[in-house]
């Protein structure tokens, strides 16, 4: 289990409230278009033979190959990411956090590969929304030579505002990343971030807070980075296995 990555230490006092719940699944359907070539006479030349149609049993395999090629082309244009922040818990006089403070978790999930990122903050605002992109997400994709096409977010003040003034909008515009806040026609709900946050809540945060007596956000983030790195390694391994698997 991934929670074995978290070191053992005494417990901390905490309360927890999970975020909202939404659901979405996208199953696009694509049909193969067959074309017919008519034969005809061209002077002294032999007539052209009509192009044979694919056998009925071969049609599913051809459709899968064509769908895979279209998906590869879509990935070359850039990946689609989802971003959302969640309220995790409130702590009081614990470790290096004075008084009663809230802990938020900013999450980003790549729809195309399943790769995910997470970072903890004591507040939710546009600067923190930019920070996770500039410190975690964008450097990762640049190292792998992958472009980010668009980012889906909720239509809240952390992500939406006037372009010249709002930090998040300005960062995306200068990075040539399209911003798609929820509310655009046909835009899916942010289920991927919700699913990833629930995994973090169960496998990382609750066990970590039970084992730590002195809570430090820096130490918590260090352990979270190790957990996310192991999670992404599994996602990349799974994706490579799917790519190398033979077609049925």
N, C-alpha and C positions, 0 to 999 in steps of 0.2 A: 504493500500500500504506500501511496505517496506521503502519507502523514508520518511515516517513519523518518523522514528527512528532518523533522523538527526536534531540536535538542531538548532534553528533559531539565526542568527546574520547577520550583514551587508555583502554586496557583496565584492568579490575580483576580481581583474583584471586577466583574463586568456584567453588563446587561446587553442584550442583543435584540435587534428588530430587523428581520429580513426585508428586502426591497419588494417592489410590486411584481406582479406575475402576469406575463403575457405569453401567448403561444402563436407560432407561425410555422408553417411548413410550405416549401416551394418545390413543386414537382413539375417542371416544364415538360411539355410534350412536343416532339418534333416529328414530322412525317417526311419520308423520302419521296422526292418528286422524280418520276420516271419520264423520260422523253423518248419520242419515237422519231426515227429518221426514215423518211419516205424514199423508196428507190425510184430510179428513173433512167431513161435512155439519154446518152450523150454522144451522138454521132456514131463513130466506129468503136467507141470504147464499150467495154462490158458494163452491164448495169451494176450499180452499187448494191451490195448486200445489206439488208436491213440490220440495224443493231439489235442483237438479241436481248430480250428482257432477262433480268435476274430470276433464277428459280425461286419459287415461293418459299422454299426452306432456307434460302440464303438471304432473304430480305431482312430478318431481324439482325443478322450479323452486319450487313451493310449499314443499317440504320445506326447500330452502336458505334461502328467505326466513324461514320459521318458526325455523329453527336460528339464523339471524343475529339475529333478534329476541330469542331466549332468551339468546344470548351477550351482547347489549347489556344486558339486564336483570341478568345475572350480574356484568358489569363495574360497573354502577351500585352494586351491593352492596359493592364493594371488590375490590382486587387481591390475588392470592396471590403471596407472595414466597418465595424459597428462599435460605438463608444457610448458608455453610460457610467454614471457614478451612483454608488449605493451607500446609504447610511448603515454602518455596521453596529456600533455600540457607543455608550457613554461611559467614560471612566472617571474616577474621582480620586485625586491625590495618589496616583499610582506612578511609580518610577519617576521619569523626568517630565511628566505631564502635570503641571500645577493646576489645582482646582478641578472643577468638573469640565471635561472636554469631550467633544464628539470625535469619533474616528470614522472617516469615510474611505471607501475603496473605489478608485477610478479604474475602470476596466476597458480594454479594447480587444476585440476578437476579429480575426480575419475569416471572412465567410468562405473563401476559396480553399484555404489550407487548414483551418482550425487552429492556427497559431494564436496564442492569447498573451495578454500583458496585464499586469495589475500593479497598483501603487497606492500606498496609504497616505492620507492627509488628515489634518485637523480642521479643515474647512473645505467647502465646495465652492469653487469660483472658476472664472475663465482662465486665470493664470495656471491653476492646477491642471485644468483640462489641456492646456498647451504643454505643460511640463512633461506629462507622461508621453506625449507624442515626440517631443524634442529629445528626451533623455532615454526613451526605451524603444518606441515604435519605429520612427523614421530611421534611426541608425541601424536597426536590425534589418529593415528592408533594403537599405542602401548597401549593407555588407553582402547581401545575397543577390544584388543586382535586380531587384523586383520593384516595379513602380506601384505607387498607391494611386488608384484611380479616383476613389470617392470614399467619404466617411459618412455613415448614417448616425444621427443622434436624435435625442428628444428635443422638442422645441421649447427649451428652457433658457434662462438667462445665462447659464454657464457656457452655452454653446451658440446662442443666437444674439445678434446685435448688429449695429451699423458697421460696415466693413472698415472704414478708416480708423475707427475708434476701438471696436471690440477686439481683444487680443486673439481669441480663438478664430474668429472669422478672418482676421488679418493674417494669421499664421497659415491657414489653409490656402488663402488666396496667393500669398507669396510663395508657397510650396507647390502651387499648381495642382491642388487637390480639390475636387468638387465636394461641396458641403450639401448634404441632403437631409435637412431636419424632418422629423416625422410630421406628416401633414401633406406631403407631396402625393399626388395621385398614384396609386399602385405601390407605394412604399411599404415594405413589410414591417412588422413590429420588431422590437429589439430583443428577440427571444434568445439569441446567442449569448449576449452579455448576461442575461438573467440566468441562463443555464450555467455559465462559467462561474458566476458569483456564488450560486448555490453549491457548486463543487468546492470552491474556496472556503465557504462557510463551514461545510461539513468536514472536509479533509485537512484544512489548515488552521483557520482562525480559532475555532473553538478548542481544538487540542492545544494550540500554542498558548492561548490565554490561561488555560488550566495549569500549564506547566511552568509559566513564568511568574515569579513574584515581583520583580522590578521590571516594569514594562517600559521599554524604550522604543520609540518609533523607528529609530535607525536600526536597532537590532531586529525589530519585527520585519522591517523592509528587507533586511539582509536574508532572513530566513524565507521570506516570501519570494525573493528573487530565485533562491535555490529550488523552491517548490515549483515555481513557474517554469524554470529551465528544464526540470525533469519532466514536467507535463508536456512542454513543447517538443522535447526529444521523442516522447511517445507518439505525439501527433505526426511528426515528420516521418517516423518509422512506419506508422500506419499508412500514411499517404504514399510512401515509396512502395509498400507492399501492394497497394491497390493499383499503382501504375504498372508494376511488373507482373501482375496477375494476368494469365491468358484470358482472352474473351471466351465466354461459354459457347 
